[in-house]
Each structure stands twice: as structure tokens, then as C-alpha cells.
């Protein structure tokens, strides 16, 4: 098994984050620094991260759905002592980490898992897993030119976004579905068309809906939901 995949399977981090750990010199194999994320490792090898041995662990992985409240950060830990999404879940000792992120002032559905492979597939741009947001914007309901600009993909400082699905669901309220994962993307898109975001809530991630999950609450996904989630990157879910 490739070293980066081994670390992801062990629940250390997503595959891309594991590659960064390797590049930073924090990973060793059999006592020697490891520099190649493609290096083959197996059960007989001693793999350590920051001097701590890790292993692939049990094959059964878990995914939690969490309704993130405002003020909670989408990280496993925070150097400023702010509450984190991981702290909202009793993972029974598992090393969980968030799939994708929501800004501290944004709310809604976020996933926590110890399955690095799944996290990588759900967030990798090539799979285009859709994420739907309910957004309240300032300046009233956007007119047709602004809506068309959002649908076509507005120009941002890091280039134009991919086309988005946009629907007006109330006065100054939009539902926006994107298939990218740029930093603060929905907020920047709305600001680019002259309607800055006042409130933002993610209401679906791939095949999963937020439903009636209360703010701050979490639930463990069942087998049927896991099967749909694992098939999402392969089906495209356009």
C-alpha cells in the first residue's frame, strides 16, 4: 500500500494532507525519514508520525453528520482555543477530522470521518461532488443579470468559478449549488455580483441533506447513507 494511503487508512489525515505530512519530514518508516508518498508499506513496517507509531486500524470506518453552529471552527483543533466541530462529536476515541470546511460564521452540514480515502474522494475537484447552500444576501433579491453571472461562474481574484445552480427561494434568499471547494467561494461569488452574504448555511453535501438535525447536534450515518455517500464520487451526482 502507498504510504500516503496507509496514513489516510490509519485515520491520520486525508490523503492530500498525509502527503503534506510526508513532505514536511514528519513521517518515518522503520526508523528512517520517508520522503516519497508513493513508497510501498505493509503490516510489517513501522510507520511513525512525529515519533508516534500508527497503523491502518480496523477496516470499518465511521462518518458523522454534524450541524455546525456559528462560532465553531471546522478543524480538529484550534490554537486560539475556539470550539471545534470535532468537539461536538463523541467519536469513542477515534481520530476524526472534517471533510471540507465551513467558515466560522457559517452554519450547516459538515461531515466528520476517520476514512481518509473517502474524505479525499469527496473533496477532490475532479469528482465534482455537489454542495448546496441556503444564502441570505444583502441588497434585496438579485436581479436577473446577477443571477446569470452566478450561474455562469463569476470572475474572482483566483479566476472564474465553474457554473453553479442558483434558485431564488425568498426575498433576498438564494439556494446555490457548487461543485468546487475554493476558500469562502460562495461568499466571494455573491460579493462579486454586488450582493454580499449575510447568512450562509450548507444544507446538503452530495446525497446527504441536513434535514432536521439541530444546531450543534450530530448523528452517525447508517449503512444505506454510507453506501450512497461512497458512491457519490463515482456517480458524479451532477
Secondary structure by P-SEA (a helix, b strand, c coil): ccaaaaaaaaccccaaaaaaaaaaccccccccccccccccccccbbbbcccccccccccbbbbbbbbcccccccccccccccccccccccccccccccccccccccccbbbbcccaaaaaaaccccccbbbbbbcccccccccaaaaaaaaaccccccccccbbbbbbccccbbbbbbcccccaaaaaaaaaacccccccccccccccccccccccbbbbbcaaaaaaaaaccccccc
